[in-house]
Amino acid sequence: MAKVERAGGTRRVVVLLLGAVLLQLACGDALKSLRGDGTTKGAPPAPHFKPGFNLFTPEQDIEVGRESAQQIAQQVPLLNDGAVVSYVRGLGAKLAAKAPGYKFPYQFNVVATREINAFALPGGFVFVNAGTIAAAKDEGELAGVMAHEISHVALRHGTNQASKAYLAQRGLGALSQIFGGRETDLGQMVGSIGGLGANMLFLRFGRTAERQADLEGARIMADAGYDPRDMANFFQTLEQQSRERVPEFLSDHPDPGNRIAAINEELPSLNVSKSPLHDTPQFDQVKARLVGGQAGALRASEAPARKGPSDPNNMPDSARPAPPANEWREFRTRDGSFAFQYPANWDGLSAANDESNLIFAPKGAYGELNGSVVVTHGIFIGATAPGASDLGEATATFVQQQIDANPDFRLARKPEQINFNGRAGFVTVVAGPSPITGTIEVDAIYTTATADGRLFYLIAIAPEDEYKTYQPAFNHIIGSLQLAR
Ligand SMILES: [Zn+2]
């Protein structure tokens, strides 16, 4: 994140590109909780993530998770074998004791089907398919799958997903309603996203969530006395078995890059026992029951309980703000440092209560969330504190700060020199999935130097699939920009 210190002032302005752009007056916990990926940095850090943006309280996670679990229990056959179920519950409790964050009432059930799968609902309702137990080579591998699922619960990925879907459908206007009145009408919230079935939302996650669940799960394993490499081994086991049957766990868990390598990379930071637990006689007995006698009782579930909507392409269309008007208003700072024209149907907002950091955006494209201003369409314009570095360096630093603030964002186009209304300037493009709407967002960052040696920036923000609609307005704004000489 870019901490922008005002010359001679004490106020700090934190500028964050977060899919949506977040502006906050001070660097605080609220901001971190919005990052969705609060990797702590230091030497050597164990993986540890803070739950992302969420409209639900942890208590509501339990409430919606319980409802979903009841629905699922009617849709899938649950295993009635006391020996197997109590073994899985014991293993689950051992792992859940090492889960971070809110102490959810973790519950474990075994689904009596052959598919290799496991899933977790918000609030701690974890389901492990019998096929997973049968496929695991040892207890460590099964513990790996379960620790991964526990991590989805602890990191609240399900309700994070549901929160994004809710906003995508309702638009940012919903934020002020929700947070303004502290009125979280859960039924309405879930109902409004539930056109697709709320369960669907809770069960499939993006790459960031999967990577977090792998790494947090590896930490849980280590802390519970297991070897995180067994989680990686299970991914290999799945690959080997995938020729015979569809590995559901893989299809529900998109391969986030090289998962095995990522786990191995984290090993030095983990508290792995010198003699970690790989196998137990109890596991072997349970597996023998499933592979032998019980196997006949298992069936392939006829109707998979889920498909769908975590893929952003399957998300409901967002409540899109009105396209930019073709009429213009002029904005001029009181000190005359810069002026420009913007679409007449956009609002101007002062994020820092001064004129050095401003937002111009259409209604429905900005909102307030925990004291931060969130923007999905529009511009973000301002200047940083005076710096010694040259324009190229200052631009590279500024852009890198934006990317660092969100690991899902990537440099889409390297800084290119442009003529910025007669000044030397750069345009750089970064893009990534918006944590607010779940769709790919493109942010074009225009930079130049001000007469008094500051970095002037204009960030043009729009979802990728709407960028064409916004490009003419962005061009007009840039063309109309006047900077003091
Ligand atoms: Zn997962």
Boltz pocket constraint, residues with backbone or C-beta under 6 A from the ligand:
constraints:
  - pocket:
      binder: B
      contacts: [[A, 148], [A, 149], [A, 152], [A, 205], [A, 209], [A, 210], [A, 213], [A, 252], [A, 253]]
      max_distance: 6.0
